Amino acid sequence: MNNKSILITGASDGLGKALALELASRGYALALTARRFEKLEAIQQDLQNRHPGLQVEIAAMDVSRTDTLYDTILDLKTRLKKLDIVFANAGIAYAGKIGKSPLDNHLQVIQTNVNGAIATLDAGVRIFREQGFGHLVGTSSVAAYRGFPRNAAYCASKAALSTFMEALRAETYKEDISVTVLHPGYIDTDINRALDSRPFLIDAKKGAVMMANMIEKKVARSTVPVYPWALLAPLLRRLPTSMIAKM
Ligand SMILES: NC(=O)c1ccc[n+]([C@@H]2O[C@H](COP(=O)([O-])OP(=O)(O)OC[C@H]3O[C@@H](n4cnc5c(N)ncnc54)[C@H](OP(=O)(O)O)[C@@H]3O)[C@@H](O)[C@H]2O)c1
């Protein structure tokens, strides 16, 4: 046990689940949330078998129901006694051109990835101010660096989350609150398995180790993995629209 605790949204699968497994092996007490409660129960059972005595709390939480998040997160904090880290990770993607696909699908991406993350981080800040310390982490994306066709709402959602968290870091500058914005490239999870191309793909376990190291170092922001994405990010911003349109 290392006496640290983390709350993770979107912990039932993909990066959130992989990070939960990695941090459990590092001794973190966990509060795991997602919509699919039965998946959380299976992860809780697995972790308690592998790490007897480790505290793993779970709660069904749909981040798009923003008015419910504070109460659920406060309840989990009470169960864990304190929360060192709140990780706004839950997210969805929807591929479709604007005007040729249902508007509601694009708006749902914004509701989950932007409003859901903002409400998670808002709850985190309130709890951290009350307890006197804390660390906010969010999963943005390299998609934050440029708007790509068929993913307008997703790219916009990640740009919004990154900018929101940069502002949050400035707002909490004089408090004992840290802010880390992670920008993954392609990490093998359900969110991208249907894509034709996944350049520089890494597996979720490797991604989780990298993310856990970055969180423990409290980096302000980073691509995941760092390379080649840190070099490609400025390039993505400068590519002509004619090239982006072909992607
Ligand atoms: N994998 C990548 O290459 C990559 C790259 C850049 C950014 N990201 C970001 O990383 C985050 C995690 O994605 P992933 O790759 O792990 O995808 P994933 O395997 O599809 O997992 C998504 C997770 O988010 C949860 N979720 C979705 N909607 C939710 C909602 N309304 N309320 C609560 N939980 C919700 C899902 O749980 P339930 O369905 O049980 O609710 C699931 O646990 C996302 O924000 C994604 O945009 C991923």
The ligand as a Gaussian input file, in Angstrom:
#p B3LYP/6-31G(d) Opt

LIG

0 1
 N       -7.578000       4.691000     -26.851000
 C       -7.052000       5.737000     -27.461000
 O       -6.278000       5.599000     -28.429000
 C       -7.383000       7.120000     -27.004000
 C       -6.689000       8.186000     -27.599000
 C       -6.945000       9.468000     -27.170000
 C       -7.870000       9.693000     -26.162000
 N       -8.550000       8.657000     -25.624000
 C       -9.525000       8.941000     -24.569000
 O       -9.310000       8.060000     -23.502000
 C      -10.524000       7.936000     -22.760000
 C      -10.799000       6.461000     -22.517000
 O      -11.064000       5.855000     -23.776000
 P      -10.689000       4.340000     -24.089000
 O       -9.720000       4.343000     -25.173000
 O      -10.375000       3.654000     -22.838000
 O      -12.099000       3.868000     -24.696000
 P      -13.059000       2.646000     -24.270000
 O      -12.279000       1.396000     -24.192000
 O      -14.201000       2.740000     -25.210000
 O      -13.517000       3.021000     -22.788000
 C      -14.337000       4.141000     -22.569000
 C      -14.699000       4.163000     -21.107000
 O      -15.509000       5.336000     -20.884000
 C      -16.697000       4.930000     -20.233000
 N      -17.807000       5.810000     -20.592000
 C      -18.282000       6.113000     -21.818000
 N      -19.342000       6.926000     -21.728000
 C      -19.542000       7.127000     -20.390000
 C      -20.479000       7.857000     -19.637000
 N      -21.482000       8.552000     -20.228000
 N      -20.392000       7.847000     -18.293000
 C      -19.423000       7.147000     -17.691000
 N      -18.504000       6.424000     -18.327000
 C      -18.569000       6.421000     -19.669000
 C      -16.927000       3.491000     -20.641000
 O      -17.646000       2.800000     -19.610000
 P      -19.196000       2.446000     -19.648000
 O      -19.559000       2.165000     -21.075000
 O      -19.281000       1.251000     -18.752000
 O      -19.878000       3.638000     -19.090000
 C      -15.511000       2.953000     -20.681000
 O      -15.092000       2.540000     -19.414000
 C      -11.596000       8.651000     -23.564000
 O      -11.813000       9.943000     -23.044000
 C      -10.973000       8.740000     -24.951000
 O      -11.499000       9.806000     -25.686000
 C       -8.331000       7.360000     -26.012000

